[in-house]
Amino acid sequence: MSRPSDASLPRAPRTLPAHHLPSAPPRHALAAGIALLALSLLIGLLIRVGDRPFLQGLDDRWAAAMDGSRADAATGFATVLDRLGGPIGVIIPLILGGCLCVYGRWRSALYVCAAAVLSSVFVVLPLKHLVDRPRPPHPWVLVNDGSFPSGQVFSAVTLMLAAAIVLFPPRARRWWWLFGAAYVVAMMWSRTWLHAQWLSDTLAGALAGAGTCLVLWRAFAPLLKTEAERTASNSLWL
C-alpha cells in the first residue's frame, strides 16, 4: 500500500492570530464617536449662548487655583508640553506615518495622518469659529484667537489613540493607555496652568479628539482589516 505524498494531503486553513495589527474597531465605535463629538459641540453651544458662559464658574475657580509664577519648575514643564502640543505635535504623527509606510503599512499611515493631523482642520477650527470664546486674561504663551476647544489637547488625544490602534496589541496597549492618559491629563493641566485656555476648553478638546478617532477608526475599518490580514500573512507589500 503506497503512502500518500505530502502534496496530496489536505492542508489545514491558515488562521490569523487572535490579536493582529492594526486593531479592529469595537462594535459601537461609530455611535460612541458621534456621541462624543456631539457632546463637545453641545458644551460649545452652551458656552456661546447667554450672558455668562456655561461652566464659567468652574472655569474661574480652576483658573484661580492655577496661581504659580512664570519662573517656577511647573511653568517650565508646562512650557515643554506647550511646545510638544504645538508644531512638534504635528511633526510626530507625520514621522509615525512615514515609519509605517517604510514597513508597507500605508493604510495605518493614512489613518494616523487623518486622525492626528487632518482632523484638526475639519473639527477644531470650525468649532473655534463657531463658539468664538475669548482666551483667559494674560496667557503666558503665544496663542491665537479662539479658546474653545483646546487644539493641543485634541491633538494629544488623537495621537495617543491612533498610536494605540496601529502599534500595540491588547496586552501592551494596557500600559500605553496609562501613559496616554497621563500625557493627556498633563496637557490639559499645562493649558490651564499657562492661562492659555479654560478648563472646559480642554475637556471639550479631549471629547472631540476621542470622538474623531472613533469615527475615523470605523471609517478606515475595511482598509485596516486588509492590512491586518496581510500583516498576519507577511504579505504587506503585495
Buried (B, 14 or more C-beta within 10 A) or exposed (E): EEEEEEEEEEEEEEEEEEBBBBBBBEEEBBEBBBBBBEBBBEBBEBBBEEEEBBBBEEBEEBBEEBEBEEEEEBBEBBBEBBEBBBEEBBEBBBEBBEEBBEEBBBBBBBBBBBBBBBBBEEBBEEBBEBBBBEBBEEBBBEBEEBBBBBBBBBBBBBBBBBBBBBBBEEEEBEEBBEEBEEBBBBBBBBBBBBBBBBBBBBBBBBBBBBBBBBBBBBBBBEBBBEBBEBBBEEEBEE
